[in-house]
Amino acid sequence: TLFGLMALVFASNAMAAAPPANWAYPGSYAVVQEDCLTVLYSGDYLPDDHLTSSGTGTGECDWYGDIDGANNGWEDYGDIIERPAASGGGTYYPRIDIERVQIGADDNWFYFAIDVVGTGMSDFFNYEIDTDGDDRGDYYVVVKSPKDLGNGWSQKDVMVWSDENESVGGTYPLRAEGTGSSQDGYENEFWKEGNSTYPDGVWARVNPSNATVVELAVQYSLLGNPQVVALRGWAQKGSQDNKAFYYHDYRNAAQHGSPYPNNTNYPTANVYEVDNSGEVGKWPE
């Protein structure tokens, strides 16, 4: 199981001041990962291309269900979050409900896209980037209130954190570990709005032709010129604690709650208004 989307790079590392304005969505992206888990909190399920109206999954997207005989689904076991609604199953927020994430690259840049259901994104869009293939994020990029960026590439309210001691995700980076996890998250902020060794290293925008897509461009050199990158995307109403990152690793099951109505820990009283893109995706196969 992989951390997220993965892309192999066959490109040079020439420097560039800003990404090209004509980078096209979705045609320029080589890797696509659908967010297959689409639980809603009223006890119903939001169908998409991968789920039936009853919430039963199909094929590789079968992440819903009673997987242990105790009414636990994948959202109870892994570092997967599907809670784009208010506490306890309240108001649903399409603007933080991730549909898919994508990766692309050209001669100078990695491109990462998060596509959500709704528009008007006044929230936090976060990109975890793994550069060494160990299922742990190495960099964490925060884009605050993408709707304020406009359709041109901008560095406004864009920040980059790194995990220098490889502790993100605890002992098992893709599994829920509860209150016993030991980690300090992304502890080092080294880039903010261009104020760093790499002043042109990171840019973000809302795609000019699709108002539900938030795109991130990162220079190869800022990430250490990796040959492979993987992505997990996040969208949420509030900011995410960069030092206490994975919600499943700091709460027991009762504290974390569950989006599954038949689970004894339902509803989602303490962890809500957040979605991530899950944990599977690879290119090349």
C-alpha positions in Angstrom: 0.0 0.0 0.0 1.4 3.4 -1.0 1.2 6.7 0.7 -0.8 8.4 -2.1 -0.4 9.2 -5.7 3.1 8.5 -7.0 4.8 9.9 -10.1 8.2 9.0 -11.7 10.1 12.0 -13.1 11.9 12.0 -16.4 12.8 15.7 -16.6 15.6 18.2 -16.2 16.1 20.6 -13.2 16.4 23.9 -15.0 15.4 26.9 -12.9 12.3 28.9 -13.6 10.8 32.0 -11.9 7.2 31.0 -12.0 5.1 28.1 -13.4 3.7 28.5 -16.9 0.2 30.0 -17.0 -0.9 27.5 -19.7 -0.4 24.4 -17.5 -3.7 22.6 -18.3 -6.1 20.7 -16.1 -6.7 17.8 -16.4 -4.9 17.0 -19.6 -1.3 17.7 -18.3 -1.6 15.5 -15.3 -0.3 12.0 -15.6 -1.6 10.5 -12.3 -5.1 10.5 -11.0 -6.5 9.1 -7.7 -10.2 9.1 -7.0 -11.4 9.7 -3.5 -13.6 6.6 -3.2 -14.7 6.9 0.4 -17.8 9.3 0.4 -19.5 8.8 3.7 -22.0 11.4 4.9 -23.1 11.8 8.4 -26.8 11.6 8.4 -26.6 7.8 7.9 -26.8 8.1 4.2 -24.0 7.9 1.7 -23.1 10.3 -1.2 -22.9 8.2 -4.4 -20.3 8.9 -7.0 -18.8 7.0 -9.9 -17.5 4.3 -7.5 -20.3 3.9 -5.0 -23.9 2.8 -5.2 -26.7 4.8 -3.6 -26.7 2.4 -0.7 -23.0 3.1 0.1 -21.8 -0.3 -1.2 -18.4 0.1 -2.8 -17.3 -1.6 -6.0 -13.9 -2.9 -7.1 -10.8 -1.2 -5.7 -12.9 1.5 -4.2 -14.6 -0.8 -1.7 -13.5 1.0 1.4 -16.9 1.0 3.1 -18.1 -1.9 5.1 -17.9 -4.1 8.2 -14.4 -5.3 7.8 -13.9 -6.9 11.3 -17.4 -8.0 12.4 -17.7 -5.0 14.7 -19.2 -2.5 12.3 -15.8 -0.9 11.7 -14.9 0.4 8.2 -11.6 1.6 6.7 -12.1 5.1 8.1 -11.8 3.5 11.6 -8.5 1.7 10.9 -6.4 3.8 8.6 -5.2 7.3 8.4 -8.2 8.0 6.1 -10.6 10.8 6.9 -13.9 11.4 5.2 -15.7 14.0 7.2 -16.6 17.0 5.1 -19.5 18.0 7.4 -20.1 19.7 10.7 -19.8 17.9 14.1 -22.1 15.0 14.6 -23.3 14.8 11.0 -24.4 18.4 10.5 -24.1 20.7 7.5 -22.3 19.2 4.5 -19.6 21.3 2.9 -19.0 20.5 -0.8 -16.1 22.9 -1.0 -13.9 20.6 1.3 -15.2 17.3 -0.1 -12.3 15.9 -2.2 -13.2 14.1 -5.5 -9.7 13.4 -6.7 -6.1 14.4 -6.5 -3.6 14.5 -9.4 0.2 14.8 -10.0 2.0 16.1 -13.1 5.5 17.3 -14.0 7.3 19.3 -16.6 11.0 20.3 -17.0 11.0 22.4 -13.9 8.0 21.7 -11.7 5.9 19.1 -9.9 2.2 20.0 -10.1 -0.3 18.7 -7.5 -4.0 19.2 -7.8 -6.9 18.8 -5.4 -10.3 18.7 -7.0 -13.3 19.2 -4.7 -17.1 19.0 -5.2 -18.0 22.7 -4.6 -16.6 26.2 -5.2 -15.9 29.2 -2.9 -12.9 27.6 -1.1 -12.2 29.8 1.9 -10.6 27.0 3.7 -7.2 25.2 4.1 -5.9 22.9 1.3 -2.9 20.9 2.4 -0.5 18.7 0.4 1.6 16.0 2.0 4.4 15.1 -0.3 6.6 11.9 0.1 9.9 12.0 -1.7 11.6 8.8 -0.6 8.9 6.2 -1.0 8.5 5.2 2.7 4.8 6.1 3.0 5.6 9.0 5.3 5.2 12.6 4.1 8.4 14.5 4.0 6.9 17.9 3.1 3.6 19.5 4.0 2.4 22.5 2.0 -0.4 24.6 3.3 -2.6 26.8 1.0 -4.9 29.1 3.0 -8.2 30.3 1.5 -7.5 29.4 -2.2 -10.4 31.5 -3.4 -8.3 34.6 -2.5 -5.5 33.5 -4.8 -7.3 34.1 -8.1 -6.5 32.2 -11.3 -2.9 33.3 -11.6 0.0 31.7 -9.8 0.4 33.2 -6.4 2.4 32.8 -3.2 -0.1 34.5 -0.9 -0.7 32.5 2.3 1.4 29.5 1.0 3.7 27.7 3.6 5.9 24.7 3.5 6.8 22.5 6.5 9.1 19.5 6.6 9.6 16.4 8.8 13.3 16.3 9.5 13.3 13.3 11.9 11.0 11.0 9.9 8.4 10.7 12.6 5.2 11.6 10.8 2.6 8.9 11.0 4.1 7.2 14.1 5.3 3.6 14.0 2.8 2.6 11.2 2.3 5.7 9.0 -0.8 4.4 7.3 -2.6 2.9 10.3 -4.5 4.4 13.2 -2.4 4.1 16.3 -4.5 5.9 18.9 -3.1 7.7 21.9 0.1 5.6 22.0 1.7 7.2 18.9 5.0 9.0 19.3 5.7 11.7 16.7 6.2 15.4 16.4 4.7 15.9 12.9 6.1 18.4 10.5 8.3 20.3 12.9 10.3 22.6 10.6 8.8 25.6 8.7 11.3 26.5 6.0 9.3 28.3 3.3 6.6 31.0 3.6 5.3 33.2 0.8 8.7 33.2 -0.9 10.8 34.1 2.1 13.4 31.4 1.9 16.4 30.0 0.1 14.0 29.2 -2.7 12.0 32.4 -3.3 10.3 31.1 -6.4 10.0 27.6 -5.2 6.2 27.2 -4.5 3.1 28.7 -6.1 -0.6 28.0 -6.0 -3.8 29.0 -7.8 -7.4 28.1 -8.6 -7.4 26.5 -12.0 -8.5 29.1 -14.6 -10.9 26.7 -16.3 -12.2 24.8 -13.3 -13.1 26.6 -10.1 -13.2 23.4 -8.0 -9.5 22.7 -8.6 -6.7 24.0 -6.4 -3.3 23.6 -8.0 0.2 23.6 -6.4 3.5 23.9 -8.3 6.8 23.1 -6.5 10.3 23.3 -8.0 12.3 20.1 -8.1 15.1 21.7 -6.2 13.0 22.7 -3.2 12.1 19.0 -2.7 15.7 17.9 -3.1 15.4 16.8 -6.8 13.6 13.5 -6.1 13.0 11.0 -8.8 9.7 9.9 -7.3 7.0 11.8 -5.4 3.8 10.7 -3.8 0.9 12.8 -2.6 -1.9 12.9 -0.1 -4.3 15.8 -0.3 -6.3 17.3 2.5 -9.1 19.9 2.6 -10.6 21.3 5.8 -12.4 24.3 7.3 -9.9 24.9 10.1 -6.1 24.8 10.2 -4.3 21.6 10.8 -1.7 21.3 13.6 1.5 20.6 11.8 3.0 19.0 14.9 0.0 16.7 15.8 -0.9 15.8 12.3 -2.8 12.6 12.0 -6.0 12.6 14.0 -6.2 8.8 14.3 -2.8 8.9 16.1 -3.7 11.2 19.0 -7.2 10.0 20.0 -8.6 6.6 21.0 -11.5 5.3 19.0 -14.2 6.8 21.2 -12.5 10.3 21.0 -12.0 10.0 17.3 -15.6 9.0 16.6 -16.8 7.2 13.5 -18.8 8.2 10.4 -20.4 4.7 10.2 -23.9 4.9 11.8 -23.7 1.3 13.1 -20.5 1.9 14.9 -20.7 2.4 18.7 -18.4 5.4 18.3 -20.7 7.2 15.9 -21.0 10.2 15.3 -18.0 12.4 14.6 -18.1 14.8 17.6 -14.4 15.6 17.8 -13.0 15.2 14.3 -15.1 16.9 11.6 -15.0 19.3 8.7 -12.0 17.6 7.1 -11.4 15.3 4.2 -8.3 13.6 2.8 -7.6 11.6 -0.4 -6.9 8.2 1.1 -3.8 6.1 0.7 -3.7 4.3 -2.6 -2.3 5.3 -6.0 0.8 4.6 -8.1 2.3 5.6 -11.4 3.9 3.8 -13.2 2.3 0.6 -12.2 
